[in-house]
Amino acid sequence: MFENASMVEVGKRVVLVTGGGRGIGRAIALAFAAQGCAVAVTGRTRSYLDHVADEIRRLDASALPVACDVTRRQEVEALKAEVEGSLGTVQILINSAGMAPAAAFLDMEDRLWEEVFKVNLTGTYYCCKVFLPGMIASGWGRIINIASTVAKVAYSHISAYAASKHAVLGLTRALAIEMARKGVTVNAICPGYVETEMTLSNAKSMAEKTGKSVEEILELFKKTSPQGRLIDPKEVADLALMLASTAAGGITGQAINVDGGAVMI
Ligand SMILES: NC(=O)c1ccc[n+]([C@@H]2O[C@H](COP(=O)([O-])OP(=O)(O)OC[C@H]3O[C@@H](n4cnc5c(N)ncnc54)[C@H](OP(=O)(O)O)[C@@H]3O)[C@@H](O)[C@H]2O)c1
């Protein structure tokens, strides 16, 4: 008999969103809260986290804001203890914390390269390492890494970002295979230009370097997409919901673009 179950049935799970204080992470946190999940949000800036936690509670969902720098293993372990103590075992982990500074390769300081890798790759690694055992023990889990189309293709002046996001994809794929028989799926979402502070700040720095206006740079970003527009963070959140749903149990090791058709691999 046909059952009219929603495709985005995620159940009342405990969700952790890194980088959940703003941008894509915030949109994802709110989308899961609207589904009735208990949502922990983390990042380094307490005020952003408290604000999102208030928004989550207004959706009648449980919220836990926890300040944590994902590049510090001990802080990620303390985060796990706090989330488990308040909300329970995290079964859905969304790694959205990231940074995308631009620099010409030869001008880039080693410090910048190291920082980008620490946040985008090592932060994702620490969170997977620390939260996976709980998912395996409970027999069900979802890891969704917010990568980028730049995990598959590259542009100039973003060598550290592109290399770190390519590495996130490698981690996603390898982990998906290791987890395949443990009830845990591991996928990546690859957005194009999304309407967030990250995109605005990149547009501002490009405008300073080129003498163009921020609006002109944003138009150039839009033109990279066949749809001629920026992606709304909610569109990324909707795909995260779908990947976390019970219906998506057979989807693992995938890297799905949300970019208006800009990249087709
Ligand atoms: N915007 C785009 O066009 C776009 C496109 C493709 C992929 N992405 C990816 O999507 C993810 C989210 O991007 P966004 O646009 O939402 O960026 P955003 O608005 O700049 O947000 C980045 C988030 O990451 C957090 N974060 C940065 N460093 C952190 C650290 N060391 N520890 C914990 N949290 C940290 C920030 O919080 P604090 O600063 O408070 O720590 C913030 O919440 C990133 O991984 C990004 O690479 C973005």
The ligand as a Gaussian input file, in Angstrom:
#p B3LYP/6-31G(d) Opt

LIG

0 1
 N       28.937000      31.355000       0.899000
 C       29.255000      30.663000      -0.161000
 O       29.141000      31.144000      -1.294000
 C       29.734000      29.239000      -0.023000
 C       29.873000      28.492000      -1.196000
 C       30.325000      27.183000      -1.108000
 C       30.632000      26.649000       0.115000
 N       30.502000      27.391000       1.242000
 C       30.859000      26.752000       2.512000
 O       29.738000      26.749000       3.358000
 C       30.171000      26.827000       4.714000
 C       29.436000      27.963000       5.386000
 O       29.724000      29.164000       4.690000
 P       28.896000      30.524000       4.911000
 O       28.728000      31.139000       3.603000
 O       27.744000      30.246000       5.792000
 O       30.029000      31.337000       5.681000
 P       29.956000      32.412000       6.846000
 O       28.696000      33.174000       6.810000
 O       31.257000      33.131000       6.789000
 O       29.943000      31.456000       8.133000
 C       31.050000      30.691000       8.472000
 C       30.748000      30.027000       9.788000
 O       31.870000      29.215000      10.174000
 C       32.173000      29.500000      11.536000
 N       33.586000      29.249000      11.791000
 C       34.651000      29.762000      11.122000
 N       35.793000      29.332000      11.700000
 C       35.422000      28.534000      12.735000
 C       36.147000      27.799000      13.716000
 N       37.494000      27.788000      13.756000
 N       35.455000      27.083000      14.630000
 C       34.101000      27.080000      14.623000
 N       33.359000      27.760000      13.724000
 C       34.027000      28.484000      12.795000
 C       31.785000      30.978000      11.697000
 O       31.525000      31.314000      13.039000
 P       32.573000      32.122000      13.951000
 O       33.287000      33.099000      13.064000
 O       31.727000      32.734000      14.983000
 O       33.475000      31.076000      14.493000
 C       30.498000      31.032000      10.887000
 O       29.407000      30.595000      11.660000
 C       31.679000      27.004000       4.675000
 O       32.310000      25.769000       4.897000
 C       31.943000      27.484000       3.269000
 O       33.219000      27.162000       2.818000
 C       30.060000      28.672000       1.197000

